[in-house]
């Protein structure tokens, strides 16, 4: 595998763990609110090769105990399961971030991961605005995680016009029976669509109300606002 970059230390990307974060290039979606749009739209070298990434991680072992693989979209890369297996064999905790559109690759990965974060970006009817023509793979991924044994969370970044009040119930119906659902505040900085920089954000109490509604569908809700 190759990576667009590495964040050597993160205290927030893997619940209750100190982790390094690897970013994979490319993505099947074009979310206007994407912050990693440079590695999505036009990933450019120099890339971090797998062997070098593993050496860096090994050198950081006394500082971190886990690795997060994010993107872009990691599960676009068919070699991902083999790389995650190497991380597990080296004794790292492994978290995978995904948009859920490659369920077959995800299934191959699950035996090598400790935690999965699935981005549920909006209600199904609005996914076309993100570049998705078919949401069936996403629904398949949701069921894989809900019925599987790997710890997971579903999460939504609350971007006005992409996630509104009427979307919350629709999202809840998509994930009904979920273990954990997290809401994240949108940060309107350096996004793919520059017009979002002036977007008026939802106040914290609105997002808290969304979480209360989601409590009807998920066992636990989390606020990151």
C-alpha positions in Angstrom: 0.0 0.0 0.0 0.9 3.6 -0.3 -0.2 6.6 1.8 -0.6 10.3 1.3 0.6 11.1 4.8 0.9 10.2 8.4 0.0 12.0 11.6 2.4 10.6 14.2 0.3 11.2 17.3 -3.4 11.6 17.8 -5.4 11.7 21.1 -8.8 12.0 19.5 -9.1 9.6 16.5 -9.2 6.3 18.4 -11.4 6.2 21.5 -9.4 5.7 24.7 -6.2 5.2 22.7 -3.1 7.1 21.6 -2.7 6.4 17.9 -0.8 7.3 14.7 -3.0 8.0 11.7 -2.3 6.9 8.1 -4.1 8.6 5.2 -4.9 6.7 2.0 -5.2 8.5 -1.3 -8.4 8.6 -3.4 -12.1 8.3 -2.7 -15.2 7.3 -4.6 -17.2 10.3 -3.2 -16.9 14.0 -3.7 -18.3 15.5 -0.5 -18.4 19.3 -0.7 -17.6 19.4 3.0 -14.5 17.1 2.8 -11.4 18.4 4.6 -9.0 15.9 3.0 -10.1 16.9 -0.5 -6.5 17.3 -1.8 -5.7 13.6 -1.4 -9.2 12.7 -2.7 -9.4 14.8 -5.9 -5.8 14.7 -7.1 -3.5 12.7 -4.9 0.1 13.6 -5.7 3.5 12.1 -4.8 5.6 11.8 -2.8 3.6 8.9 -1.4 4.6 7.1 1.8 5.3 3.5 0.9 4.1 0.7 3.2 7.6 -0.4 4.3 8.5 3.1 5.4 5.2 3.6 7.1 5.7 0.4 9.1 9.2 1.5 10.1 7.9 4.9 11.3 5.1 3.1 13.3 7.7 0.8 14.9 9.8 3.8 15.9 6.8 5.4 17.6 5.8 2.3 19.6 6.9 3.7 22.9 4.5 6.7 22.3 1.5 5.1 20.5 -0.2 1.7 20.8 -2.6 1.9 17.9 -3.0 2.9 14.3 -5.9 4.5 12.5 -6.2 4.0 8.8 -8.4 6.8 7.2 -8.5 8.6 3.9 -9.7 9.3 1.4 -11.4 6.0 1.4 -9.2 3.1 2.7 -11.4 0.3 1.5 -10.9 1.3 -2.2 -7.5 -0.4 -1.9 -7.8 -4.1 -2.3 -4.4 -4.6 -0.5 -5.8 -3.0 2.7 -6.6 -6.3 4.5 -3.0 -7.6 4.1 -1.7 -4.3 5.5 -4.0 -4.4 8.5 -3.0 -8.0 9.1 0.6 -6.8 9.3 -0.4 -4.1 11.8 -2.1 -6.7 14.0 0.9 -9.1 13.8 3.1 -6.2 15.0 0.8 -5.9 18.0 -0.9 -2.6 17.2 -4.5 -1.8 17.9 -6.2 -1.0 14.6 -9.1 1.3 13.8 -10.5 1.7 10.3 -12.5 4.7 9.1 -14.7 4.1 6.1 -17.6 5.5 4.1 -19.1 2.1 3.7 -19.1 1.7 -0.1 -16.8 -1.3 -0.3 -18.4 -3.9 2.0 -16.6 -6.9 0.5 -13.2 -5.3 1.3 -14.4 -4.3 4.7 -15.5 -7.9 5.5 -11.9 -9.1 4.7 -10.6 -6.4 7.1 -12.7 -7.1 10.1 -10.6 -10.0 11.5 -7.7 -7.5 11.7 -9.4 -4.5 13.3 -10.5 -3.5 16.8 -12.8 -0.6 15.9 -14.6 0.7 12.8 -15.9 4.2 12.3 -18.5 4.4 9.5 -19.4 7.8 8.2 -23.2 8.1 7.7 -23.0 11.4 5.8 -26.7 12.1 5.3 -30.0 10.5 4.5 -30.0 8.2 1.5 -31.9 10.6 -0.7 -29.1 13.2 -0.4 -26.2 10.9 -1.2 -26.4 11.8 -4.9 -25.2 15.2 -3.9 -22.0 13.5 -2.7 -21.4 11.6 -5.9 -23.0 8.3 -5.0 -25.2 6.6 -7.6 -26.1 3.5 -5.5 -26.4 3.4 -1.8 -27.0 -0.4 -1.5 -23.3 -1.0 -0.6 -23.6 1.4 2.3 -26.7 -0.3 3.6 -24.9 -3.6 3.4 -22.0 -2.3 5.4 -24.3 -1.0 8.1 -25.8 -4.5 8.5 -22.3 -6.1 8.5 -21.3 -3.9 11.4 -24.6 -4.2 13.3 -24.5 -8.0 13.2 -20.8 -8.5 13.6 -18.5 -8.8 16.6 -16.1 -5.8 16.0 -16.7 -2.7 18.0 -17.9 0.2 15.9 -19.6 3.6 15.7 -21.7 5.3 13.1 -21.0 9.0 12.9 -22.4 12.0 11.2 -20.8 15.4 10.7 -23.7 17.9 11.0 -23.3 20.1 7.9 -26.3 22.4 7.4 -28.3 21.7 4.2 -26.7 18.2 4.0 -28.0 17.2 7.5 -31.2 18.9 8.6 -33.9 18.0 11.1 -35.8 15.8 8.6 -32.7 13.8 7.9 -32.1 12.7 11.4 -35.1 10.3 11.6 -34.2 9.0 8.1 -30.7 8.3 9.2 -32.0 6.7 12.4 -34.1 4.3 10.4 -31.0 3.4 8.3 -29.0 2.5 11.4 -31.8 1.2 13.7 -30.3 -1.0 16.4 -26.9 0.6 16.2 -24.5 0.3 19.2 -23.0 3.8 19.1 -23.9 6.9 17.1 -21.8 10.0 17.2 -22.6 13.5 16.0 -19.7 15.8 15.1 -19.8 19.6 14.6 -18.8 20.8 11.1 -15.6 22.9 10.9 -16.0 25.2 7.8 -12.3 25.4 7.0 -10.4 24.3 3.9 -13.3 22.3 2.4 -13.7 21.0 -1.2 -16.5 23.6 -1.7 -15.1 26.9 -0.7 -18.6 28.4 -0.4 -19.1 26.4 2.8 -16.6 28.6 4.5 -19.4 31.1 5.2 -22.0 28.5 6.2 -23.9 29.3 9.4 -23.3 26.3 11.8 -25.9 24.7 14.0 -25.7 25.7 17.6 -24.7 23.0 20.1 -28.2 22.7 21.4 -29.6 21.8 18.0 -27.0 19.0 17.6 -27.9 17.9 21.2 -31.5 17.7 20.1 -30.5 15.6 17.1 -28.7 13.2 19.5 -31.8 13.0 21.6 -33.8 11.9 18.5 -31.1 9.4 17.5 -31.4 7.9 21.0 -34.6 6.2 19.8 -32.5 4.3 17.2 -29.1 3.8 18.8 -28.1 2.3 22.2 -25.7 5.2 22.9 -25.2 8.6 21.4 -22.0 10.7 21.5 -21.6 14.5 21.0 -18.3 15.8 19.6 -19.2 19.5 19.5 
